[in-house]
C-alpha cells in the first residue's frame, strides 16, 4: 500500500517481519501472531475505532490501518521510548490515522472516543484491571482480543472477561521458524502465545 504522504514511504502489508519495525529488545508481536490477532479482531468495517492498549512498537496498530482506512487507531503505551518508536514507525510507513498516547493503563480511557475493537498486547499483573476498566467503553457488538505469554495472565484475562459478561475463545499459537545449518535446515521454536478473543455474551443485556 502506498500512503497518501507519497511514494517515498515504505510499503506495509499484513504480517510484516519484526525487523521492519523500530522496536526494543524483541519487544514486538511476532508477525504470525500479529496476523492471527488481527483476524480475530474482525476489522470488517473501515471506519471502526480501535484501541491498542500496551501498544509496544505499534506493529499491530500499523497493520490494522490496512483495514481501517477511514477509521481511527489509538495506541496507548506507558514507556516514552516506545511511544517515540510508534511515532517513528507510523512516519516510516506513512500511516496518518494513528493517535499515540503515553499513559499508564488503565488511566486516561475515559477521554477517548469509544472503541469498536480493543486489542490488549500487554499489562502484566494489571491485565485484569485493564480489561475490566476498558470493556465498559466497548461499543455494542464490539470485539476484544488479548495476547499473553504467561499462564497467570491467561487466567486473569479469562476470568475478567467472564466477569464482564463476555464469551471468550482461547487459541494457543506455537510458531517454529526455519534456520539454516551447515547442511540443511532446522526449526527453532518461539515462545507460545495465547490469543484470547471475546465478544459480549448473547445472554447479557447491552
N, C-alpha and C positions, 0 to 999 in steps of 0.2 A: 504494500500500500504506500503510495506517495502522498505525503502530507500536504495540506494546503499551504504550509510555510515554504514550500519549494522543493525542487528536485535534489538539492544538496543534502537533504536529511536522509538518514539511514532508513531502510525499509524494515518493517516489523511484520511478523507473522506469528501464528499460534505455535507455542512450544519452542520459543527461541532458546538456543544454547545459553547456559548460565553466563558464559564469558562474554556474551553480547551486552550484558548489563554491568554497570559500575555497581559493585557490591563489596561488602566487608566480610572477609574470613569465611567464605562459603555460606554466609547467612542469606540464602536465597532459596525460594521454592524451586525445586528441580523441574526441568522442562516437562517431563512426562506427567508429574504430579500436577503441575500448573494446568496442563491441557485438560486433564480429567476434572480438576476442581472447577474450571470454567464451564465445562459441560454440565456439571452438577448444578451450577448457578442458574442455568436455563435463561440465558440472556437473549430472550426471543423478541424483545421489543427495543428498538434503537434509542428510545428516549427515556429509558429507565435511569433512576438514580441508584448508584452503587456505593456502599460504604466498604472500604478496605481497611479493616482495623488491625493495627500492628503490621503496617504495610512493608516494612523492611526496605528492600531496594526498589519497590514499586513494580516488580515484574508482573504481578497479577493485575494490577491496575492498568498497566500499559497495554497488556494483551486484551483486557476487557474492552479497551477503546476500539478494538476491531469490530465489536458488536454494538457498542453504544455510541454510534456516530453522532447522534443528536442528543445524547443524554449527558449526565454529569457523574464524574467519578470523584469521590472524596477519599483521599488517602491520609490516614492518621498514623503518625509514628512518634514515639517518645524521644528517641535519640537524635540530637541535632545533626550528627554526621550522616545519619541515614536519611533524614529529611533532605539534606543537600544532595544526596545521591539520587533520590526520587526525582528531584527537580532537574538534575543533570541528565538523567535517563529520559525524562519527558522531553527535554530540549533536543537531545540526540535524535529522537525518533519523530520529533515534530508533533507530539500529542498535546493538544491545547485544551481539552475539556477535563483536565485533572486539577483539582484543588488540593494542595498539600497543607496539612495542619500538624503542627507539633503540639502534642498533648499526651499526658499520662492517662491512659484509659482506665476507667470509663468516663473520665471528665470530658466536658465540652460537647457531648452529643446533643444536648437539648437545643442548641442554637443552629443545628444543621437542618437542611431540607430532609424530610422523611424519605427513607430508602425503600426501593422496590426489592433490592437484593443486598445482603450483607455477607461479606467474606471476612473471616477471622483467621489470621495466619499466625498469631502469637498471643501471648498472655500469661503463660506460665501458671503460677499459683493463683493468679487473679482471673483465670479464664472463665470460671463460673460466674463471677461478679460481672465481668464484661458482657457475657451472654444475657444474663438476667436484666442488665441495665439497657442493653441495646434493643432487645426484641420488642418491647412495648412501642418503639418508634417504627417498626416494620409495617409497611402497608398491607392491607388485606391481600391474600394470595401471594404474599412475599415468600422468599426462599433465603435460608441462611446456610452457609457452608463453612465448616470449621476444619482446619488442618492441625494435626498434632502428632508428635513422635513419642510422647510419654504416655504410658498406661494410666498414670494418675490423672493426666489432663483429659484423656479419653473418658474416664469415669466422671470427672467433674462436668465435662461438656454434655455428656449424655443425660446425666441427672438434671442439670439445669434446663436443658431443652424440654425434658419431660415435665418438669415443674411448671414451665411456662406454657404447657399445652401443645407442644409440637411433637409430631410423629417424625422420628429420625431413622435414617439408614446409615449404616457404617460399612465402609469399604476399606480394606487394608491393601495398600499398594506396595509391592516389593519389586524394585527395579534392579536389574543387573545389566551392566554395560560391558561391551566387549573391550578388551585391552590386548594390544599386540605384544607378543612374546618373541623371543629369538627365533622360535619356529612355531608358527600358528598363532592362535589367539586363545584367551581365556575370558571368563566373565567375572567381573568384580561387582559384588552386591553393595547397593546403597542401603542406608538405614530405612527400615519400613516406615510408612506413613499411614496414619488413619485419616480418612476423609469422611467427615460426618455431614450429611446433608439433611435438612429438615424443613418441613412445612407445617403450618398450623393444623392441628388435628381437625378433621371434618366434624367431629362431635363437639368442638369448642365454639362458643359464640365469638364473633369477630368484634 
